[in-house]
Structures are given as structure tokens and as C-alpha cells.
Amino acid sequence: MLSSAPAAESRGMIAKAAAAARGSRSYRFFESAWMAFSHYLAAGAYSGSDTILLPAYIGWSPREGSGVFDPIAARAIHPVFYRMSGSLEIDVDHLRECIEQTSARALLIVHYFGYVDASYGRVLRLARDAGLEIIEDEAHAMLSDLIGGICGRESDVALYSLHKMLPVSAGGALVSNRDGGDSAAAAQIWRHDLAAIAARRRANARWLASAIAGLEDEVVPLRPVLREGEIPQTFPVCLKHADRNCVYREMNAAGFGVVSLYHTLIDAIEKRDFPASGLLASRILNLPVHQDVTVPDLECLVARLKQAL
């Protein structure tokens, strides 16, 4: 026999508005992501007695140094690198070995170019089971986090680099899923139409993926399929035969702002130990997909790329 009691009485009351703090995150604003990471390491009293697990694909440039590695080196923290594939996917078996064979305190995950690793969920579980702190470098993946909602939520902290995704000259943020912070960074971020920016970046990446498919003998997209929630920072490709440095110079001389992330690996990553990383660093080219780029722009870019190849 069905109960005649009201649903609210048998199942509990529902308030008109949410009052609990579930789902809240704190944002601390810094001049750069480098400074945000430095602050996190200092606040956690990281030192030479600590080990951090890092992906074996971290770059350096004369102008910017290495944004993610420099704070680690500055505190003399011991780095242990886990292997990445030639398409920048985490070698989960090697990461497991690194966890088992070291007494690491933290794991750093880098979401390269805004794309999230296919093994991301497995990696999070490995780290949690081992009791590691999880740090997500989202310098390229801020929108995959904020709009896509596919990263950044289950780690201890995430790092944003505002100028790599938004039309601002500088700025970084430390996003914590644990402590309180100020609202300055949130104000910097949310004054932009993030949904529109994300939609344009996704549309541009899809267009490029289709156009580049006709150059398969010369160019291999690292991420040919844009998964749900991924908001790309750039569109990464690997050149099969052409000299990457020559193509880079020709494209930029013609007015197409391509980059190579990362053309030079940090010295701590030995190429003989990580050959896939070394090979990719010598062949990678990142094509622009930001919100100012139109389809006619991309048509011109692809036509010029064909000439350069």
C-alpha cells in the first residue's frame, strides 16, 4: 500500500536556495603562474628532502626560462621524471614505477595545449592511492577546467596563466580546492566571455584538424580528435620530414604566429633516457586557434604551411 505522507516529509526538505559551501574553490592572484607555483611550494615548505614527479616534457627558453621547473630548481626539490609518449600521453606503467620506487611527496600533471590526457582518471587514482599531493599545471588548460569542467577539480591545486588564454598582458592564479583565498583572480578571469572564447577556440581547432588531414604525409596532429570539454590553447602538430626550425621561421616571417612548445627541453631531462620527448621537441609546431582567428585566416595559414613544407 502506498504511503499517503507528503514527499517532503518522507524524503526531506529542499530549501529555496543553496547555502552549503560545496563546490567552492579559492583563487589567489599573482603576477604570473611562476609566482603562483613558487608561493605554493614555499607555503608547503618544500625543500631538497622532497621529491616531485614530473612529466618528461618540460621546456626552456632564453626569454622566459622554464615556468614550471624553475620554482622547483630554486628550492632544490628533487625531480623524478615519468615518460611521455610521442603524442604526449602519460606512460602510466612508468609513472606507477616512479611512484613505487620513490618516496615522492607530489605529482605534477601538465595539461599540454589545453588537452586532457586519456589516462587522467587512472593517474589521479594512482596518486591518491599513494597519498601524493596533486598539482595540475593548467597554464594551457584554464578553459578546459572552467568551461569544460574536465580537469582541476580533484587535485589539491591548479595553476593558471591568464595571458596564455585571455587578451591580457600578464597574470597567474593559484586555484585551491582546499583553502580560502581572495577574489582578485576570479574578477580578472570572469570579466571575459569565457564561453564565447572557448567556442571559437574549439571551432578553430576542429577546422584545422580537418584541413591538416590532407597533409598527412608531412604533418601529424598530436590531438586529431577534440574530446568533450577540451578547450585548446593551440593546435599541436608534428612535422614528419620538414625542418621544424625552418618552417617556424618562414611561417612567422609571413605573419602567421606559430610557436614550438617546447623546442628546447630543460637540461634535467636527458634525451637518451626519454627519446620520444627529445624527438617531439625537435618536430613540434603549434598552430594558433585563439578567439581572434577567423576561418579565412586559417585558410591562409594552411596554404602558407603547404608552401613552407
N, C-alpha and C positions, 0 to 999 in steps of 0.2 A: 504494500500500500504506500502510495507516495505521501511524503510529509507535506502538510499544509503550511509549514513555517516559511516566512519570507526568506528569500535568497540571502539578503543582507545579514539576517540573523544566523543562518546556518553556515555561511561561508566567510563571514567577517565583513566589516565596513570598509568602504572605499572613500577616502577623503576627496574633496573637490580639487585639491592641488597637491603636488608632491612637496614633502617637507624634509625628507631624509637627504643626506649628502651623497647618496650612491651615484657613482658615475662622475664625480668631480675630479678635476686634475688641477695642479698648480703650475703656473707659468712664471718663470723668472727671466727677466730680460737682461741681456748682456750686449756688449758691442759686437761680439762675434760668437760663433759656435765654439771656436777655440777657447775663448774665455769662459764660456759656459761649462765646457768639459773640464777645464782647469779648476774651476770652482768646485765642481762635483768631486774631483779627486782629492782636492785639499780638504773639503768638508768631511770626506770619509777617511782622512788621514792615511791615504795610500802612500806606500813607500817602497824601498828596494826589497823589502821582505815579502812583498805581494807579487802575484803573477796574474796577468790578464791574458786571456785567449783572444787572438785577433785573426781576422781573415788575411790570407797571404796575397792580398792585392790592395796595397796602400801606396799612394803616390806622393811625389815631392816635386816642387817647382822652386826656382830661384826667387820668385816674387812672393809666393805665399807659404813656402815651407811645406810642412805636412800638417794640415789642420787637426787630424785625429791622432797622429802619432807623437807630435811634438810635446803635448802635455804629459804623455806617458814617459817619454825620454827625460823630460825636465825633472820628474820626480824619481827617476832611476827605477821605475817599476819594471819588473821582468816580463818581457813579452814572449809568448809562445804562439806560433802561427799555425793555423789549420788550413788545409788545402782547399783551393777553389778550382772548379773545372774550367775548361777553356771558354765556356759560356757563362762563367761567373755564378755557378751554383755551388753551394756548400757540399763538400765531401763529408757526409755525415759520419761515415765509418772512421775517417781520420780524426774528425772532431771528437768522437767518442774516445778514441785512443788518447788524445791530448788531455781530455778530462780525467781519464783513468790513471794516466801516468804523471800527472802533476797535481799540485795542491793549489790549483787556481782559485782566486777569490772572485773573479768576474769574467763574464763573456761579453765581448763586443760584437754586435751584429751590424753590418753595414748594408743598407738597402740601396744598392747601386742604381743610380739614374732613376730612382722612384719605383723600381720594380721589386717585388717581394719574392724571396726565394721559395721555390716549390716545396722545400723541406722545412719551411719556417715553423710549422706546428711541432714537428718532431724535434727540432733544435730547441725550442722553448721547453719541451718536456724533459729533454736531456739535461738542460741547465738547471731546471727547477729540482729535478730528482737529485742532482749533485749539490744542491744548496748554493749555487752560484748567483751572484748579483748579475742582472741582465741590463746591459746598456745598448740602446738602439741608436745608431748614427742615422738620423733621418734628414741630413743636410739636403738630400735629393728627394726625400720621401715625405716631406711635411704634408703635402696634399693627399698622398695615399693614406696617411694617418687621419687627417682632419676631415676630409671629404669622403675618401674611400672606406675609412674605418677598418682597414685590413692589417694594420701594424700599430705598434706603440702602446697598446692597451695592457699587455700582460707583462711588460718589463718593469724594472724599477724606475728608469728614467729614459727619456728620449732627447735627442739634440736636434734643434732646428737651425738652419742657416737661411735667414729670411731673404737675402739678396739673390740666392740661387733659384728662388721660385717666384719672387714678387718684385715689382718695379721699385725697389728701394736700394740705397747705396750700401747699406751695412745692416748689421743686427743679427743676434743669435738668441736662442731661448733654450732654457733647461726646463723640460716638462717632466714633472714628477707625478707618479701615480700613488705616492705615499704621503708627501708633506704639503703644507700650505706654502703659498708664495704671494707675489704681488700680481697686479693685473696689467702692468705696463706692456708686457709682451703680447698678451691677449688683445689689447687695444691695437697694437701695431699690426697684428695679423688680421683681425676680423674687420678692419675698416675696408678691406679689399673684397671684391665679389669673388670669393674663392670658388664657388660652384661654376661660375662662368669661365673662370681661368682653367679649372680642371677640365671642363667640357671641351674647350678649344684645344688644350694640350692632347687630350685623348683622340680627338678627331684628326689632328695633325699627325700623330703617331700612326694611326690606322692608315691614313693616306700614304705615308711614307712606306709602311710595310708592304702595301700593295704595289707601289711604284718600284721599290727596290727588288721585288720578286723577279722582275725582268732582267736583273743584273746578277743572277745567282752564280754565274761563272766567275765573277770578280768580287762580289760583296755578299757577306753572310750577316743577316741581322742577329744580334745576340738575343733579342726578345721578339721573335716574329709574331707572337700572339700576345695581345694585351689582355690580361686577365681582369675579371671584375674588380673594380675598386682601385686599380693601379693608375696613378697619375704620373706620367713620365716627366723627368726633368730634361732629358734629351733622348734622342733615338740612337742607341749604340749599334755600330756595325763593325765587322772585322774585314779588313781588306785581304784578299787571298794572295794576290800577286803584286799589285802596285806598291811602290814605296810610300808608306803612310806619310812620312815627313814631307815628301814632295807634294802629295795630294793635299795635305793640310795647308802648305804654303800657297799652292795655286788657288784653292778654294777661298782662303781668306783674302788673297790679293784681288780676287774677283768680287769681293764684297759679301761673301757668304760666311757668317761667323760660326765655323765649326771649331770643335775643341777635341783634345785627345786625353781622355781620363782613364788611365793615368799613363802618360808617355814615359815617365821615369819612376820606377819603384824605389822605395826607400832602401838604403844600404842594408838594413837589418834583414831584408828578405833576399835570401840567396837564390839566384835564378837556377842554380844546379839542383837545389832542393825543391823548387817549385817551378818546373819548366813551363807548365801551362800558363802560369801567371806572367812569366817573362815573355812568352810568345805573344800573348794577348796585348801586353803593354806596347809591343812593337808594331801591332797591327790595328789597334782600335782607333775608331774615328766616331765622334759623337755629333750627330746632326741636330740642328735646332728645331724645336717644336713648340716654343713658348707662345703665349697668347697673342703676340703682335704679328705672328707669322700667318700669312694667308695661303690659300691653295695656289694662286698664281706664283707666289714667292717660292713655294715648294717645287712647282713645275720647273721654274728657272734653276733652282738648286740641283735638281736631279739631272737636268740637261747639262749643267756645267760639270757635275760629278762624272757623267759619262765621258766628257771630253778629258777630264783630268786622269781618269783611269786608262 
